[in-house]
Amino acid sequence: MKSPVLLEVCANSVASALAAQDGGAYRVELCENLYEGGTTPSYGEIQVARELLQIKLYVLIRPRGGDFLYSDIEYDIMTADVNYCVEAGCDGIVIGILNADGTIDKDRCQKLIDLAKTNGLGVTFHRAFDMCADMEQALEDIIALGCERILTSGGKSTAMEGANILAHLIKKADGRITIMPGSGVSEKNAADLVEFTGAKEIHSSARVRVQSKMEYKNDHIVMGDNYGDEFACDQTDVGRVKAIIQLANS
């Protein structure tokens, strides 16, 4: 019998994580600031998510948006965050550190991976992989580091755009590591993406725009420069999670 295709949901809050669980997701990648590609959530977010989730909880370790070349201070922050994930009882972490030349920073990645694995946590290498100068070499480096999987869009903006490369990477990995397509995965393309690439795991935020319940709204101010709407937020939707899983396994 064919193994089911698993869905990991990129959850931007505990509410999104619970929606992912209710929809049948296998695993949550908890993060914040999806408009920056995701950053590490707060300790409170991690703690409450761990208390409420029965499914696997992985936490994004990324101190800021932007590139994946980190200072010594930023690396110290990442180490502290991994230590907290261990203390909180998380199932895994999601990391990625590069050198200035677009290669994997094997030394610093290895230290974070060893810290996690020594304490029983799994490790996913995130889409820093898509920013590498040589993805085939990066694939071999990440396998050697001991990661479980690579979250990737095939070096393109979306997984569908990178579908040919994803299929090649899955063939090249040959079961040594899981290649998990992510970025733009939805009900509209999940079935085609799985069929074309042969992926066994996929990644989606499955989110919708949720309107605020505020009765009074000051329409003369903008608090941030990302949304342009202070009275709505994005949240994972149970129905979308269910639909993506169903279509990926159709």
C-alpha positions as CSV (number, residue, x, y, z in Angstrom):
1,M,0.0,0.0,0.0
2,K,1.3,3.4,-1.0
3,S,2.3,5.6,1.9
4,P,0.2,8.8,2.3
5,V,1.7,12.2,1.3
6,L,2.3,14.1,4.5
7,L,1.5,17.8,4.9
8,E,3.6,20.1,7.1
9,V,1.8,23.4,7.8
10,C,3.8,26.6,8.2
11,A,1.9,28.1,11.1
12,N,2.3,31.8,12.0
13,S,0.6,31.5,15.4
14,V,-0.7,29.0,17.9
15,A,-4.2,29.5,16.4
16,S,-2.8,28.5,13.0
17,A,-1.0,25.5,14.5
18,L,-4.2,24.3,16.1
19,A,-6.1,24.7,12.7
20,A,-3.3,22.7,11.1
21,Q,-3.8,19.9,13.7
22,D,-7.6,20.0,13.3
23,G,-7.2,19.7,9.5
24,G,-5.0,16.6,9.7
25,A,-1.5,18.0,9.2
26,Y,1.3,15.7,10.2
27,R,3.6,18.4,11.5
28,V,3.7,22.1,12.2
29,E,6.6,24.5,11.5
30,L,5.9,27.3,13.9
31,C,7.2,30.7,13.0
32,E,6.3,34.4,12.9
33,N,6.5,37.2,10.3
34,L,5.6,35.2,7.2
35,Y,5.9,38.4,5.1
36,E,9.6,38.2,5.8
37,G,9.8,34.6,4.9
38,G,9.4,33.6,8.6
39,T,11.4,34.3,11.8
40,T,11.6,32.5,15.2
41,P,8.4,32.7,17.3
42,S,8.4,34.0,20.8
43,Y,9.1,31.7,23.8
44,G,5.5,32.1,24.8
45,E,4.3,31.0,21.4
46,I,6.5,27.9,21.5
47,Q,5.5,27.0,25.0
48,V,1.7,27.3,24.5
49,A,1.9,25.5,21.1
50,R,3.8,22.6,22.8
51,E,1.1,22.4,25.5
52,L,-1.8,22.3,23.0
53,L,-0.4,20.3,20.1
54,Q,-0.5,16.5,19.8
55,I,1.2,16.5,16.4
56,K,4.9,17.1,15.7
57,L,6.1,20.6,16.5
58,Y,9.2,22.0,14.7
59,V,10.3,25.6,15.3
60,L,11.9,27.9,12.8
61,I,15.3,29.1,14.0
62,R,15.8,32.4,12.1
63,P,16.6,35.6,14.0
64,R,15.6,38.0,11.2
65,G,14.4,38.3,7.7
66,G,16.8,38.9,4.8
67,D,19.8,36.7,3.9
68,F,21.2,33.7,5.7
69,L,24.7,35.1,6.4
70,Y,24.6,35.6,10.2
71,S,26.8,37.5,12.6
72,D,28.3,36.0,15.7
73,I,25.7,37.7,17.8
74,E,22.9,36.3,15.6
75,Y,24.4,32.9,15.8
76,D,24.4,33.1,19.6
77,I,20.7,34.0,19.5
78,M,20.0,31.0,17.3
79,T,21.9,28.7,19.7
80,A,19.9,30.1,22.6
81,D,16.7,29.5,20.7
82,V,17.6,25.9,19.9
83,N,18.3,25.4,23.6
84,Y,14.9,26.7,24.5
85,C,13.3,24.4,21.9
86,V,15.0,21.5,23.7
87,E,13.7,22.7,27.1
88,A,10.2,23.2,25.8
89,G,10.0,19.7,24.4
90,C,9.7,20.5,20.8
91,D,10.1,17.7,18.2
92,G,12.5,19.5,16.0
93,I,14.0,22.7,14.6
94,V,14.3,24.2,11.2
95,I,17.6,25.9,10.3
96,G,19.8,27.2,7.5
97,I,23.1,29.1,7.6
98,L,25.1,30.1,4.5
99,N,28.6,31.4,3.8
100,A,29.1,34.6,1.8
101,D,29.9,32.6,-1.3
102,G,26.6,30.8,-1.3
103,T,27.9,27.5,0.2
104,I,26.5,25.9,3.4
105,D,28.1,27.1,6.6
106,K,28.8,23.5,7.6
107,D,30.6,24.3,10.9
108,R,27.9,26.4,12.5
109,C,25.1,24.3,11.0
110,Q,26.7,21.2,12.4
111,K,26.8,22.7,15.9
112,L,23.1,23.5,15.9
113,I,22.3,20.1,14.4
114,D,24.3,18.2,17.0
115,L,22.8,20.3,19.8
116,A,19.3,19.3,18.6
117,K,19.9,15.7,17.7
118,T,21.8,15.0,21.0
119,N,18.6,16.0,22.8
120,G,16.3,14.0,20.6
121,L,15.1,16.7,18.2
122,G,14.9,16.3,14.4
123,V,16.3,18.9,12.0
124,T,14.9,20.3,8.7
125,F,17.1,22.5,6.5
126,H,15.0,25.4,5.2
127,R,14.9,27.4,2.0
128,A,18.3,28.9,2.6
129,F,19.0,25.9,0.4
130,D,17.3,27.7,-2.5
131,M,19.8,30.6,-2.2
132,C,22.9,28.3,-2.5
133,A,25.3,28.8,-5.5
134,D,25.3,25.0,-6.2
135,M,22.2,23.1,-5.0
136,E,23.6,19.7,-5.9
137,Q,26.7,20.2,-3.7
138,A,24.5,21.8,-1.0
139,L,22.3,18.7,-1.1
140,E,25.3,16.4,-0.4
141,D,26.5,18.8,2.3
142,I,23.2,18.8,4.1
143,I,22.9,15.0,3.9
144,A,26.4,14.7,5.4
145,L,25.3,17.1,8.2
146,G,22.6,14.7,9.3
147,C,19.4,16.7,8.5
148,E,16.1,14.8,8.0
149,R,14.7,16.8,5.2
150,I,15.2,19.9,3.0
151,L,12.4,22.4,2.5
152,T,12.8,23.8,-1.0
153,S,11.1,25.4,-3.9
154,G,13.8,24.2,-6.3
155,G,15.6,27.5,-6.3
156,K,12.5,29.3,-7.7
157,S,10.0,31.6,-6.2
158,T,7.4,28.9,-6.0
159,A,7.5,25.1,-5.9
160,M,5.5,24.8,-9.2
161,E,8.1,27.0,-10.9
162,G,10.8,24.8,-9.6
163,A,9.0,21.5,-10.2
164,N,11.6,20.2,-12.7
165,I,14.4,20.9,-10.3
166,L,12.5,19.4,-7.4
167,A,11.9,16.2,-9.3
168,H,15.7,16.0,-10.1
169,L,16.6,16.7,-6.4
170,I,14.2,13.9,-5.2
171,K,15.8,11.5,-7.7
172,K,19.3,12.6,-6.7
173,A,18.6,12.3,-3.0
174,D,17.5,8.7,-3.6
175,G,15.9,8.3,-0.2
176,R,19.0,9.6,1.7
177,I,17.0,12.7,2.8
178,T,13.4,13.9,2.3
179,I,12.9,16.7,-0.2
180,M,9.8,18.6,0.8
181,P,8.4,21.1,-1.8
182,G,7.2,24.3,-0.3
183,S,6.2,27.9,-1.4
184,G,2.9,28.5,-3.1
185,V,1.6,25.0,-2.5
186,S,-2.2,25.0,-2.5
187,E,-5.4,23.1,-3.3
188,K,-4.9,24.2,-7.0
189,N,-1.5,22.5,-7.5
190,A,-0.9,19.9,-4.7
191,A,-2.0,16.9,-6.8
192,D,0.0,18.0,-9.8
193,L,3.1,18.8,-7.8
194,V,3.1,15.4,-6.0
195,E,2.4,13.5,-9.3
196,F,5.2,15.3,-11.2
197,T,7.9,15.4,-8.5
198,G,7.2,12.2,-6.5
199,A,7.3,14.1,-3.3
200,K,6.3,12.3,-0.1
201,E,6.0,15.4,2.0
202,I,4.7,18.9,1.1
203,H,4.7,22.2,2.9
204,S,2.0,24.9,2.9
205,S,0.7,27.7,5.2
206,A,-2.9,27.0,3.9
207,R,-3.9,30.4,5.3
208,V,-6.7,32.8,4.7
209,R,-7.3,36.5,5.6
210,V,-9.2,36.8,8.9
211,Q,-11.0,40.1,9.7
212,S,-10.6,41.8,13.1
213,K,-13.5,41.8,15.5
214,M,-12.7,45.4,16.6
215,E,-15.8,47.6,16.5
216,Y,-14.0,50.9,16.6
217,K,-11.5,51.3,13.8
218,N,-9.1,54.3,13.3
219,D,-8.8,54.4,9.6
220,H,-6.3,57.3,9.7
221,I,-3.2,55.4,10.7
222,V,-1.0,52.6,9.5
223,M,1.0,50.8,12.1
224,G,3.3,48.8,9.8
225,D,4.4,48.8,6.2
226,N,3.7,45.2,5.2
227,Y,-0.1,44.9,5.1
228,G,-1.7,48.3,4.8
229,D,-4.6,46.8,6.8
230,E,-4.5,47.0,10.6
231,F,-7.8,45.1,11.0
232,A,-7.0,41.8,9.4
233,C,-4.5,39.0,9.8
234,D,-3.5,35.8,8.1
235,Q,-4.4,32.4,9.7
236,T,-4.2,28.8,8.7
237,D,-7.6,27.5,7.6
238,V,-8.8,24.0,8.6
239,G,-10.7,23.5,5.4
240,R,-7.7,24.4,3.3
241,V,-5.5,22.0,5.2
242,K,-8.0,19.2,4.7
243,A,-8.4,20.0,1.0
244,I,-4.6,20.0,0.3
245,I,-4.1,16.7,2.1
246,Q,-7.0,15.1,0.2
247,L,-5.8,16.4,-3.2
248,A,-2.2,15.5,-2.6
249,N,-3.3,11.9,-1.9
250,S,-5.8,11.7,-4.7
